[in-house]
Amino acid sequence: MSSIMTLMTAFGLAGGAGAKAFIPLLVLGGFHYTPYFELSGSFAWIASPPVMVVLGILVVLEILVDSVPELGEYSDLVAYLPKVVAGFIAFAAATGAVDADLMHLGVSGVLGGGTAGAVHWLRNRIRRPFREVAENVHEGAARVASLGEAGASVFVSGSAVLAPPLAIVGMGSAVMLGLVVVRKFDDRPGVCGACGGPLRKDALACPSCGEKCGI
């Protein structure tokens, strides 16, 4: 049972990294000073005060950059690398077996980095159309979205340590909600380039002006 709980913790932390890269590592470092979690010797550096300060600064910078629509559009792609790396480190730190052999290293990299990358990909699918609809119109929407992602990362990462099943349920719920939102955005009508009227994606001509135009 303990091995299953450990895996749940690892997946929860990696999923949290997919939302905000550095929050799960900061959470792990903080919990190292509590009775609930202890980092193995190979990962004790995460809890060192200098590293914790740097992680805190990176968390703030990540939230600020993502709250600016123009910068956020570029960070959607650039953020894959730090999030995959953070997912790998968080997964390996949770399992504590990364230094056992190369197989454990590879498994931690694939599962941790892959989970973080998949969550970030889904997050991008939601944020890009959301920017078109709301963030580019009102800057406050970008700040709310960025802070919301940070809050979700804190919740998933914290519950991954304290109550791993809750983290998995939370991740699953977020993924399902994300898929619903993505489908809603994908089904939204386009705009006719000639008259600005609503236009279905499979339409050959605009129902408002009759012009043959794309979305």
C-alpha positions as CSV (number, residue, x, y, z in Angstrom):
1,M,0.0,0.0,0.0
2,S,2.8,2.4,0.8
3,S,4.3,2.0,-2.7
4,I,0.9,2.9,-4.2
5,M,0.7,6.0,-2.0
6,T,4.2,7.0,-2.9
7,L,3.4,6.8,-6.6
8,M,0.3,8.9,-6.0
9,T,2.4,11.5,-4.3
10,A,4.9,11.4,-7.2
11,F,2.2,11.8,-9.9
12,G,0.5,14.5,-7.9
13,L,3.7,16.5,-7.6
14,A,4.5,16.0,-11.3
15,G,1.0,17.1,-12.2
16,G,1.4,20.2,-10.0
17,A,4.6,21.0,-11.9
18,G,2.6,21.0,-15.1
19,A,0.5,23.9,-13.8
20,K,3.4,25.9,-12.3
21,A,6.9,24.4,-12.6
22,F,8.5,25.5,-9.3
23,I,5.7,25.3,-6.8
24,P,5.9,21.5,-6.2
25,L,9.6,21.7,-5.5
26,L,9.0,24.6,-3.1
27,V,6.3,22.5,-1.4
28,L,8.6,19.6,-1.1
29,G,11.3,21.7,0.5
30,G,8.8,23.2,2.9
31,F,7.4,19.8,4.0
32,H,10.9,18.5,4.6
33,Y,10.9,20.5,7.8
34,T,7.6,18.9,9.0
35,P,6.9,15.4,10.2
36,Y,4.8,14.6,7.0
37,F,7.6,14.2,4.5
38,E,11.4,13.8,4.4
39,L,13.6,14.2,1.4
40,S,16.2,11.5,0.8
41,G,19.8,12.5,1.0
42,S,20.1,12.8,-2.8
43,F,17.4,15.5,-2.8
44,A,18.0,17.3,0.5
45,W,19.4,20.2,-1.5
46,I,15.8,21.2,-2.4
47,A,15.2,22.1,1.2
48,S,18.3,24.2,1.6
49,P,17.5,27.8,2.4
50,P,19.3,29.3,-0.7
51,V,17.5,26.9,-3.0
52,M,14.2,27.6,-1.3
53,V,14.7,31.4,-1.8
54,V,15.6,30.9,-5.5
55,L,12.5,28.7,-5.9
56,G,10.3,31.3,-4.3
57,I,11.6,34.0,-6.6
58,L,11.1,31.7,-9.7
59,V,7.5,31.0,-8.5
60,V,6.8,34.8,-8.4
61,L,8.4,35.4,-11.8
62,E,6.5,32.5,-13.4
63,I,3.2,33.9,-12.1
64,L,4.1,37.5,-13.2
65,V,5.2,36.5,-16.7
66,D,2.2,34.3,-17.3
67,S,-0.1,37.1,-16.2
68,V,1.0,39.3,-19.1
69,P,-0.8,38.0,-22.3
70,E,2.0,39.0,-24.7
71,L,4.6,37.2,-22.6
72,G,2.4,34.3,-21.7
73,E,1.9,33.4,-25.3
74,Y,5.7,32.8,-25.7
75,S,6.0,31.2,-22.2
76,D,3.4,28.5,-23.3
77,L,6.1,27.0,-25.4
78,V,9.2,27.9,-23.5
79,A,7.8,26.6,-20.2
80,Y,7.8,23.0,-21.4
81,L,11.4,22.6,-20.5
82,P,11.4,23.8,-16.9
83,K,8.1,22.0,-16.2
84,V,9.3,18.7,-17.6
85,V,12.5,19.0,-15.6
86,A,10.6,20.0,-12.5
87,G,8.2,17.1,-13.0
88,F,11.1,14.7,-13.2
89,I,12.8,16.1,-10.1
90,A,9.6,16.1,-8.1
91,F,8.7,12.5,-9.1
92,A,12.2,11.3,-8.4
93,A,12.3,13.1,-5.0
94,A,8.9,11.6,-4.0
95,T,10.0,8.0,-4.9
96,G,13.5,8.5,-3.5
97,A,14.8,5.8,-5.9
98,V,16.4,7.8,-8.6
99,D,19.9,7.0,-7.5
100,A,19.3,3.2,-7.3
101,D,20.1,2.6,-11.0
102,L,19.7,3.9,-14.5
103,M,16.3,2.2,-14.9
104,H,14.8,4.1,-12.0
105,L,16.3,7.3,-13.4
106,G,14.7,6.7,-16.8
107,V,11.3,5.7,-15.3
108,S,11.3,8.8,-13.1
109,G,12.2,11.0,-16.1
110,V,9.5,9.5,-18.4
111,L,6.7,9.3,-15.8
112,G,7.5,12.6,-14.0
113,G,8.5,14.7,-17.0
114,G,5.8,13.1,-19.1
115,T,3.0,13.9,-16.6
116,A,4.2,17.5,-16.2
117,G,4.4,17.9,-20.0
118,A,1.0,16.4,-20.6
119,V,-0.6,18.7,-18.0
120,H,1.1,21.7,-19.5
121,W,-0.1,20.7,-23.0
122,L,-3.7,20.5,-21.7
123,R,-3.2,23.8,-19.9
124,N,-2.0,25.4,-23.1
125,R,-5.1,24.1,-25.0
126,I,-7.3,26.0,-22.5
127,R,-5.2,29.2,-22.0
128,R,-4.7,30.0,-25.7
129,P,-8.4,30.4,-26.7
130,F,-9.0,31.9,-23.2
131,R,-6.5,34.6,-24.1
132,E,-8.2,35.4,-27.3
133,V,-11.6,35.7,-25.6
134,A,-10.7,37.4,-22.3
135,E,-7.1,38.0,-21.5
136,N,-6.3,40.2,-24.5
137,V,-9.5,42.2,-23.8
138,H,-9.0,42.7,-20.0
139,E,-5.6,42.3,-18.4
140,G,-7.2,41.3,-15.1
141,A,-8.3,38.0,-16.6
142,A,-4.7,37.0,-17.2
143,R,-3.8,37.7,-13.6
144,V,-6.7,35.7,-12.4
145,A,-5.9,32.8,-14.6
146,S,-2.2,32.8,-13.6
147,L,-3.1,33.0,-9.9
148,G,-5.7,30.3,-10.4
149,E,-3.1,28.0,-11.9
150,A,-0.8,28.7,-9.0
151,G,-3.5,27.9,-6.5
152,A,-4.3,24.6,-8.3
153,S,-0.6,23.7,-8.2
154,V,-0.3,24.5,-4.5
155,F,-3.5,22.4,-3.8
156,V,-2.4,19.4,-5.8
157,S,1.2,19.5,-4.6
158,G,0.2,19.9,-0.9
159,S,-2.4,17.2,-1.0
160,A,0.0,14.9,-2.8
161,V,2.1,15.0,0.3
162,L,-0.7,15.0,2.9
163,A,-3.4,13.0,1.2
164,P,-2.2,11.5,-2.1
165,P,-5.6,10.1,-3.2
166,L,-7.1,13.6,-3.0
167,A,-4.3,14.9,-5.3
168,I,-5.1,12.2,-7.9
169,V,-8.8,13.0,-7.7
170,G,-8.1,16.7,-8.0
171,M,-5.9,16.1,-11.0
172,G,-8.4,13.9,-12.6
173,S,-11.2,16.4,-12.0
174,A,-9.0,19.2,-13.5
175,V,-8.2,17.1,-16.6
176,M,-11.9,16.3,-17.1
177,L,-12.9,20.0,-16.7
178,G,-10.1,21.0,-19.0
179,L,-11.3,18.6,-21.7
180,V,-14.8,20.0,-21.4
181,V,-13.5,23.6,-21.7
182,V,-11.3,22.7,-24.7
183,R,-14.3,21.1,-26.4
184,K,-16.4,24.2,-25.7
185,F,-13.8,26.5,-27.2
186,D,-13.3,24.2,-30.2
187,D,-17.0,24.2,-30.9
188,R,-17.4,28.0,-30.6
189,P,-18.3,29.7,-33.9
190,G,-15.8,31.5,-36.0
191,V,-16.0,35.0,-37.5
192,C,-16.5,35.9,-41.1
193,G,-13.6,37.8,-42.5
194,A,-16.0,39.9,-44.7
195,C,-18.8,41.0,-42.4
196,G,-17.7,39.9,-38.9
197,G,-20.8,37.7,-38.5
198,P,-20.7,34.3,-36.8
199,L,-19.5,31.5,-39.0
200,R,-19.6,27.7,-38.4
201,K,-16.3,25.9,-39.0
202,D,-17.7,23.7,-41.7
203,A,-19.6,26.5,-43.4
204,L,-18.7,27.1,-47.1
205,A,-20.3,30.6,-47.1
206,C,-21.2,33.1,-44.5
207,P,-25.0,32.9,-43.6
208,S,-25.0,36.7,-43.0
209,C,-23.5,38.1,-46.2
210,G,-23.2,35.0,-48.4
211,E,-19.6,35.6,-49.0
212,K,-17.3,32.7,-49.4
213,C,-14.8,33.2,-46.6
214,G,-12.7,31.3,-44.1
215,I,-12.7,31.5,-40.4
